[in-house]
Amino acid sequence: MARKKKTGFDKYFEQRMKDPAFAAQYRLARAEIDATDVLIRALDEARKRNGVSKAALARRIDTKPEAVRRLLTDEKSNPTMKTVFKIAGALGYHFRLVPNEV
């Protein structure tokens, strides 16, 4: 299998990751992004399981359909907790704080 040629950014990133402070901040930011992505995907799966269209969900939470569409499809979505709670509630779900698995 051929190796992918490293870009200038790849080389720069590898160099930056050698700095422990940078690496720690990067891992923290990456974990936050990944957690947001998991949450949004879970909400979208709940929407699909319930047979609710994006437009219908928008009506349920009193917002524009394009806002819901962006939230559920844009790779850079960054929802507020208020929006997340509104969507979850509109789909018949709630959140519970549980400890992380170790």
DAFEN-V353213 format. One record per residue. N is the residue number from 1. RES is the residue in one letter. PSI is psi in whole degrees, 0 to 359 (* if undefined). D_LAST is the distance of its C-alpha to the last C-alpha in whole Angstrom. Layout:
# DAFEN-V353213
n: <N | N>
res: <RES | RES>
psi: <PSI | PSI>
d_last: <D_LAST | D_LAST>
This chain:
# DAFEN-V353213
n: <1 | 2 | 3 | 4 | 5 | 6 | 7 | 8 | 9 | 10 | 11 | 12 | 13 | 14 | 15 | 16 | 17 | 18 | 19 | 20 | 21 | 22 | 23 | 24 | 25 | 26 | 27 | 28 | 29 | 30 | 31 | 32 | 33 | 34 | 35 | 36 | 37 | 38 | 39 | 40 | 41 | 42 | 43 | 44 | 45 | 46 | 47 | 48 | 49 | 50 | 51 | 52 | 53 | 54 | 55 | 56 | 57 | 58 | 59 | 60 | 61 | 62 | 63 | 64 | 65 | 66 | 67 | 68 | 69 | 70 | 71 | 72 | 73 | 74 | 75 | 76 | 77 | 78 | 79 | 80 | 81 | 82 | 83 | 84 | 85 | 86 | 87 | 88 | 89 | 90 | 91 | 92 | 93 | 94 | 95 | 96 | 97 | 98 | 99 | 100 | 101 | 102>
res: <M | A | R | K | K | K | T | G | F | D | K | Y | F | E | Q | R | M | K | D | P | A | F | A | A | Q | Y | R | L | A | R | A | E | I | D | A | T | D | V | L | I | R | A | L | D | E | A | R | K | R | N | G | V | S | K | A | A | L | A | R | R | I | D | T | K | P | E | A | V | R | R | L | L | T | D | E | K | S | N | P | T | M | K | T | V | F | K | I | A | G | A | L | G | Y | H | F | R | L | V | P | N | E | V>
psi: <129 | 140 | 142 | 132 | 136 | 137 | 171 | 322 | 317 | 314 | 316 | 314 | 316 | 318 | 315 | 325 | 347 | 341 | 115 | 323 | 315 | 314 | 319 | 317 | 320 | 313 | 321 | 312 | 318 | 320 | 320 | 317 | 315 | 320 | 320 | 317 | 316 | 317 | 313 | 317 | 322 | 319 | 319 | 321 | 320 | 320 | 313 | 316 | 325 | 358 | 33 | 126 | 163 | 322 | 318 | 321 | 319 | 318 | 320 | 327 | 10 | 55 | 173 | 142 | 323 | 332 | 317 | 317 | 314 | 314 | 318 | 350 | 337 | 128 | 342 | 20 | 143 | 77 | 154 | 159 | 324 | 314 | 317 | 315 | 321 | 316 | 312 | 313 | 320 | 336 | 0 | 28 | 163 | 171 | 150 | 137 | 121 | 150 | 150 | 150 | 141 | *>
d_last: <35 | 37 | 34 | 34 | 36 | 34 | 36 | 37 | 34 | 31 | 33 | 33 | 29 | 28 | 30 | 28 | 25 | 26 | 26 | 23 | 24 | 24 | 21 | 19 | 21 | 21 | 17 | 17 | 20 | 19 | 15 | 18 | 20 | 18 | 16 | 20 | 21 | 19 | 20 | 23 | 23 | 22 | 25 | 27 | 26 | 27 | 30 | 31 | 30 | 32 | 35 | 35 | 37 | 36 | 39 | 39 | 35 | 37 | 40 | 37 | 36 | 39 | 39 | 40 | 39 | 39 | 36 | 34 | 35 | 34 | 31 | 30 | 31 | 31 | 29 | 29 | 28 | 27 | 27 | 27 | 25 | 29 | 29 | 26 | 27 | 30 | 29 | 27 | 29 | 32 | 30 | 29 | 26 | 24 | 20 | 18 | 15 | 12 | 9 | 6 | 4 | 0>
